[in-house]
Amino acid sequence: MPEVIAPPHIPTGKIKTFGAIGEEYEVGQALRQLDDGDWLVEIKMIKTGDTAEYRLTHIYDDPEAR
């Protein structure tokens, strides 16, 4: 039976940007853990509504939108 690992704190619902001047996105839910221990999280682009997978470590590094 595979081990079930709970994801770390995910800032679900927060609006962030890709770096200081990047596009805004909304943080969604954790999708799966990667082999290196990081997590993939679903994000939704604010302008287009498109969804994508994004590393949690990058989410932590990105600033909140103003």
C-alpha positions as a Markdown table, in Angstrom:
| # | Residue | x | y | z |
|---|---|---|---|---|
| 1 | Met | 0.0 | 0.0 | 0.0 |
| 2 | Pro | 1.5 | 3.4 | -1.0 |
| 3 | Glu | 2.3 | 5.9 | 1.8 |
| 4 | Val | -0.2 | 8.8 | 2.0 |
| 5 | Ile | 1.7 | 12.1 | 2.5 |
| 6 | Ala | -0.2 | 15.2 | 3.4 |
| 7 | Pro | 0.8 | 18.3 | 1.4 |
| 8 | Pro | 2.4 | 21.2 | 3.2 |
| 9 | His | 0.5 | 24.5 | 3.7 |
| 10 | Ile | -0.8 | 25.7 | 0.4 |
| 11 | Pro | -1.9 | 29.4 | 0.2 |
| 12 | Thr | -5.1 | 28.4 | -1.6 |
| 13 | Gly | -7.1 | 31.4 | -3.0 |
| 14 | Lys | -4.2 | 33.8 | -2.8 |
| 15 | Ile | -3.5 | 35.9 | -5.9 |
| 16 | Lys | 0.2 | 36.0 | -6.8 |
| 17 | Thr | 2.3 | 37.1 | -9.7 |
| 18 | Phe | 5.1 | 35.4 | -11.6 |
| 19 | Gly | 7.9 | 37.5 | -10.2 |
| 20 | Ala | 7.7 | 41.2 | -9.5 |
| 21 | Ile | 6.0 | 42.2 | -12.8 |
| 22 | Gly | 4.5 | 38.9 | -14.1 |
| 23 | Glu | 1.0 | 37.9 | -14.8 |
| 24 | Glu | -1.4 | 37.3 | -11.9 |
| 25 | Tyr | -2.6 | 33.8 | -10.9 |
| 26 | Glu | -4.8 | 32.3 | -8.2 |
| 27 | Val | -3.4 | 29.5 | -6.2 |
| 28 | Gly | -5.5 | 26.3 | -6.2 |
| 29 | Gln | -5.1 | 22.9 | -4.6 |
| 30 | Ala | -2.2 | 20.5 | -4.4 |
| 31 | Leu | -2.2 | 17.9 | -7.2 |
| 32 | Arg | 0.7 | 15.6 | -6.4 |
| 33 | Gln | 4.1 | 15.3 | -4.8 |
| 34 | Leu | 7.1 | 15.1 | -7.1 |
| 35 | Asp | 10.1 | 12.7 | -6.8 |
| 36 | Asp | 12.2 | 15.6 | -5.5 |
| 37 | Gly | 9.8 | 16.3 | -2.6 |
| 38 | Asp | 8.3 | 19.4 | -4.1 |
| 39 | Trp | 4.5 | 19.6 | -4.9 |
| 40 | Leu | 2.6 | 20.5 | -8.1 |
| 41 | Val | -0.2 | 22.8 | -7.4 |
| 42 | Glu | -3.0 | 23.9 | -9.7 |
| 43 | Ile | -3.1 | 27.6 | -10.6 |
| 44 | Lys | -5.6 | 29.6 | -12.5 |
| 45 | Met | -4.5 | 32.6 | -14.7 |
| 46 | Ile | -6.6 | 35.6 | -13.7 |
| 47 | Lys | -6.8 | 37.2 | -17.2 |
| 48 | Thr | -7.6 | 34.1 | -19.2 |
| 49 | Gly | -9.1 | 31.6 | -16.7 |
| 50 | Asp | -6.6 | 29.0 | -18.0 |
| 51 | Thr | -5.3 | 26.5 | -15.5 |
| 52 | Ala | -1.8 | 25.1 | -15.2 |
| 53 | Glu | 0.4 | 23.1 | -12.8 |
| 54 | Tyr | 3.1 | 25.0 | -11.0 |
| 55 | Arg | 5.7 | 24.0 | -8.4 |
| 56 | Leu | 4.9 | 24.9 | -4.8 |
| 57 | Thr | 8.4 | 26.2 | -4.2 |
| 58 | His | 7.9 | 28.7 | -7.0 |
| 59 | Ile | 4.6 | 29.8 | -5.5 |
| 60 | Tyr | 6.3 | 30.5 | -2.2 |
| 61 | Asp | 8.9 | 32.6 | -4.0 |
| 62 | Asp | 6.4 | 34.6 | -6.0 |
| 63 | Pro | 5.0 | 37.9 | -4.4 |
| 64 | Glu | 1.4 | 38.5 | -3.7 |
| 65 | Ala | -0.4 | 40.6 | -6.3 |
| 66 | Arg | -1.0 | 44.3 | -5.4 |
